[in-house]
Amino acid sequence: VEDYKIFLICVGVGICLGAFYGVVNFLKILLKKNIITNNVLSFLYALIFGAVVLIVIIEHNFGQFRLFLLLGFALGVLIERKTIGKMFAKIYLWLYNKLCRAFCRLKKTKLVKKVLK
């Protein structure tokens, strides 16, 4: 496969990994920024990121690591975080607010009050 095609594949995978990082950040917010869950989620993301990078390099470049591949991944993540990631952040914030309101309303019901006693 030609080098520019591999580079574009790496950029695309980087965009997907950046979007996945947004989901991980949303989970961190939902879990109230607990230091243990933050560390566990960050570690899992790093493992998944490393595994995906390794698989892409082995699958498309026959195991040869080149600097432009790493730059492609980084560029993809950067593009996602600066463009699409901002839209996802607005969606996550809206969803988070809706979930908080729903749980607050749920806490006020008589059934939940009886169950939590």
N, C-alpha and C positions, 0 to 999 in steps of 0.2 A: 504494500500500500504506500502511496506517495506521502511525503512528509507533511504537506499542507493539509491533506485529508486527516491524518493522525492528529495534527494540531487542532483542527476544527472539532474533531471528536472529543479531544481533551477539554476544549472550551465548553462544549455542550455538557459534558459530564460535570465540569466545574459548576456550571449553572444549576444543574440538578442537585449537586452537593450543597451549594449555597442555599437553595430552597429548603433542603433537609435541615440545614443549620437553623433556618428560621423556625421550623417546626420544633426543633430541640429547644430553642429559646422560649417559644410559647409554652412548652411543657415546664420549663424552669419557672416561668412566671406563675403558671397554675399551681405549682407545688410550693409556692410562697418563698422562693429563693432560699430554700434550705441548703446549707453548705454541703451536706453529704449527697443529696440528690443532684446538686449542681456538679459536683465532682464525678459522680457516677455517670451522669448524662454526657458530660464533656469527654470522659474516658471512652464511653461507647461510641460517641461521634468520631473521636480520633481513630479508634479501631476500624470503624466502618469506612472512614475516609481513606485510611491507609490501605485497606483491603481492596477498595474500588480502584484506587490508583494503581496498585500492583496488578490487578486483573486486567485493567485497560492496557497497561504497558506490556504485559505478557501476551495478551490476545492480539493487539494491533501492531506492536513494534517488536515482536519476537524476543521480549525480555531485555531489550537494549534500552537503558535509561539515558535520555538526553535532556539537556537543560530546557529546551523549548517545550518539552512535554509538561514539565513542572510549571513553566510560565503559562502554558495553555490552561492548566487547571486553575492557577491563581487568577488569571484574567477572567475566566468563567465565573469564579466565586465573586470576584470584585464587581463584575457586570451585574450579577444577580443582586448583590447586597445594595448597590447604588441605584438600581432601577426597579426591578420586580420586587425586591425585598421590601422596599418602602410601601408598595401596595399591599403586600402580605402583612406587614406590620399594622397597617390601618385595619385590615380585615380581622387580624388577631385581637386588636384592641376592642373592636366592635363586638366580637364574639365573647371576649373576656367580660366585658361589661354586661352583656346579655346573660351570661352564665351567673355572674354575681347577683344580678337582680332576681333571676329565677330562684337561686338558692336562698336569698333573703326572704322572698315571698313564701317559699316552701317552709322555712323555719318558723314562720308566723302561723302556720296552720295548726289546728287543734290536734290533728292526728300525729304530726311530727312532734309536737310538744309532749304528747302522751308517750310516744315511743322513746323519746330521749330522756324521760324521767327515770 
